[in-house]
Each structure stands twice: as structure tokens, then as C-alpha cells.
Amino acid sequence: MISARNTLLAFAATTLMAGPLHAAGDLTTRPEALPDLVLGSEQSDYAMSQTVYEMETGQAYSLRIISTGRKEYAIRAPEFFTSIYLRKVEAGDMEIKAMTLTELEFEQEGEAEIYFVPIKPGTFEFYSDGLENKGMVGQFRVK
């Protein structure tokens, strides 16, 4: 009983010393729309419309990824996908709710939109699997 009380007191003291919490309300509402990530263009099958995304922890975001269908594109961001709270993915007429993502694969023209909240700061690489040497690489920068 004393051990549990001491643990609780230590946790409370650590929490108070950590400073004020800045979140108020539901962090997943009113996401900020990031610029679309368009894969492929008329100039190059290997073009990506964005290679850098700047974000902040605790802010909700939505990111629409659009495939022109010029190639098969499999977007991966392993470290990033494990450092976000994934709210949902919308693709076609479907809403997919999952704990995490491995990749978003486009076998033809189409789009998907992900809704998420970054929870860990850092610089995280994203890429089209197998097409990195063609320049299909970018970064998610989270403050």
C-alpha cells in the first residue's frame, strides 16, 4: 500500500514539474489540410508534388495522396507511421480505421486521405518503395 502511494506521489510530482499541458479539447477535430502529395506528373512518372511537410506535435492533420496511375506507387514511412495517432484513412467510398499503417499502395490512378496527429517530434523519411533511386523520397518534419 505504501509503495503504491509513493509511486503515485512520485508520478504526480514529475507531472507537475514537467510544466503546463497545452492540449485543450479533442486533438483530432478540425484537422489542418496539408498540401496534396501527387505521385507522377506529365513531366515525369517519378515526380512527387511535395518532398517536405512541416508539422507540429498535437495538431490534427489530413494528407491527401493522389496517384496519377503512371506507375505503381507504394508510399512507405515506417518511422513516421509509428509516431502518429492515426485517426482514419479514407479511400474511395471507404473509411478505414486502423492502429497504424505499413504502406499505401496505388496500383492505378486513385487517392487516399489520411487523418492523423503527430505525437513524436523528429524528421521522418517517406518514399515510394522501390523508386527511391528515381528521386521519390521526401521528409515529414515534426516539431
C-alpha positions as CSV (number, residue, x, y, z in Angstrom):
1,M,0.0,0.0,0.0
2,I,2.8,2.4,0.9
3,S,4.7,1.5,-2.3
4,A,1.7,2.3,-4.4
5,R,1.1,5.6,-2.6
6,N,4.8,6.5,-3.1
7,T,4.6,5.7,-6.8
8,L,1.5,7.8,-7.2
9,L,3.2,10.7,-5.4
10,A,6.3,10.4,-7.5
11,F,4.2,10.4,-10.7
12,A,2.2,13.5,-9.5
13,A,5.4,15.4,-8.7
14,T,7.0,14.5,-12.0
15,T,3.9,15.6,-13.9
16,L,3.7,18.9,-12.0
17,M,7.4,19.6,-12.7
18,A,7.0,18.8,-16.4
19,G,5.2,22.1,-17.0
20,P,1.7,23.0,-18.1
21,L,-0.2,20.9,-20.6
22,H,-1.2,22.7,-23.7
23,A,-3.9,20.5,-25.1
24,A,-7.5,21.5,-24.6
25,G,-10.3,19.5,-26.1
26,D,-10.3,16.9,-28.8
27,L,-7.0,16.9,-30.7
28,T,-8.5,15.1,-33.7
29,T,-11.1,17.7,-34.7
30,R,-10.6,20.4,-37.3
31,P,-7.5,18.9,-39.0
32,E,-5.3,21.2,-40.9
33,A,-5.1,20.1,-44.6
34,L,-1.6,19.6,-45.8
35,P,-0.7,20.2,-49.5
36,D,-1.7,17.2,-51.6
37,L,1.0,14.6,-52.4
38,V,0.6,13.9,-56.1
39,L,2.6,10.9,-57.4
40,G,3.7,11.2,-61.0
41,S,3.2,14.1,-63.5
42,E,3.1,14.8,-67.2
43,Q,6.8,15.7,-67.0
44,S,7.9,12.6,-65.1
45,D,6.4,9.3,-63.9
46,Y,8.7,9.7,-60.8
47,A,7.6,13.2,-59.8
48,M,6.3,14.0,-56.3
49,S,4.5,17.3,-55.8
50,Q,5.9,17.7,-52.3
51,T,9.1,16.5,-50.7
52,V,8.9,18.2,-47.4
53,Y,6.0,18.6,-44.9
54,E,6.3,20.7,-41.8
55,M,4.1,19.8,-38.8
56,E,3.8,20.2,-35.1
57,T,3.0,17.6,-32.4
58,G,-0.5,17.7,-31.1
59,Q,-2.0,19.3,-34.2
60,A,-4.5,17.3,-36.3
61,Y,-3.7,17.0,-40.0
62,S,-5.1,15.5,-43.1
63,L,-3.0,14.5,-46.1
64,R,-4.4,13.5,-49.5
65,I,-2.2,11.3,-51.5
66,I,-3.1,11.1,-55.2
67,S,-1.7,8.7,-57.8
68,T,-1.7,9.7,-61.4
69,G,-1.6,6.0,-62.3
70,R,1.6,6.4,-64.4
71,K,3.3,3.7,-62.2
72,E,2.5,1.5,-59.2
73,Y,3.4,3.6,-56.2
74,A,3.7,2.2,-52.7
75,I,4.2,5.0,-50.2
76,R,6.1,4.0,-47.0
77,A,7.1,6.0,-43.9
78,P,7.8,3.4,-41.3
79,E,9.2,5.6,-38.5
80,F,6.6,8.3,-39.2
81,F,3.6,5.9,-39.2
82,T,4.7,4.6,-35.8
83,S,5.0,8.1,-34.3
84,I,1.5,9.3,-35.1
85,Y,-2.0,8.8,-33.8
86,L,-3.8,7.5,-36.9
87,R,-7.5,8.5,-36.8
88,K,-8.6,7.1,-40.1
89,V,-7.9,6.6,-43.8
90,E,-10.5,7.4,-46.5
91,A,-10.2,5.7,-49.8
92,G,-13.0,5.7,-52.4
93,D,-16.2,5.2,-50.5
94,M,-14.5,3.6,-47.6
95,E,-13.4,4.8,-44.2
96,I,-10.7,2.6,-42.7
97,K,-9.9,2.8,-39.0
98,A,-6.6,1.1,-38.0
99,M,-4.0,1.4,-35.4
100,T,-1.1,2.1,-37.8
101,L,-0.1,1.9,-41.5
102,T,2.6,0.0,-43.2
103,E,2.1,1.4,-46.7
104,L,-0.4,2.9,-49.1
105,E,-0.2,1.1,-52.4
106,F,-1.7,2.5,-55.6
107,E,-1.8,0.0,-58.4
108,Q,-3.6,2.5,-60.6
109,E,-5.0,6.1,-60.6
110,G,-6.7,6.9,-57.3
111,E,-6.4,8.7,-54.0
112,A,-6.5,8.2,-50.3
113,E,-6.6,10.7,-47.4
114,I,-5.1,10.1,-44.0
115,Y,-6.2,11.8,-40.8
116,F,-3.6,11.8,-38.0
117,V,-2.0,13.7,-35.1
118,P,1.8,13.6,-34.8
119,I,2.8,12.6,-31.3
120,K,6.6,12.5,-31.6
121,P,9.0,15.2,-32.9
122,G,11.7,14.4,-35.5
123,T,12.5,14.2,-39.1
124,F,11.0,11.1,-40.8
125,E,11.6,9.9,-44.4
126,F,8.8,8.9,-46.7
127,Y,9.4,7.2,-50.1
128,S,7.8,5.2,-52.8
129,D,9.1,1.7,-52.2
130,G,11.5,0.6,-55.0
131,L,11.5,4.0,-56.6
132,E,13.8,5.8,-54.1
133,N,16.7,5.8,-56.7
134,K,14.4,7.7,-59.1
135,G,14.0,10.5,-56.5
136,M,10.7,9.6,-54.9
137,V,11.8,10.4,-51.4
138,G,10.7,13.1,-49.0
139,Q,10.5,14.1,-45.4
140,F,8.0,14.7,-42.7
141,R,9.5,17.3,-40.2
142,V,7.7,17.4,-36.9
143,K,8.4,20.0,-34.3
